[in-house]
């Protein structure tokens, strides 16, 4: 684990030392595009969860040890 940490630290330091300022301009359309992407990602995650709700619910219940009451009736 410490070798991985050392490698990542070395990589980050090399990037920090060799980086140059990017004289870039971000227009207001860029922020709007990023916001649309974020909202779209949240909507997609909500759709996936709602479409797979029963499977997700069953997986969580079995993971945390809750039993289903339907088997008793």
BELURPE-V231459 format. One line per field, one symbol per residue. ss: DSSP state (~ for helix, > for strand, _ for the rest). psi: psi as a letter, one per 40 degrees, with the letter a starting at -180 (. if undefined). A space follows every 10 residues. Layout:
ss: ???
psi: ???
This chain:
ss: _~~~~~~~~~ ~~~~~~~~__ _______~~~ ~~~~~~~~~~ ~~~~~~~~~~ ~_~~~~~~~~ ~~~_____~~ ~~_
psi: dddddddddd dddddddeii hhgihhiddd dddddddddd dddddddddd dfdddddddd dddeeiihed dd.
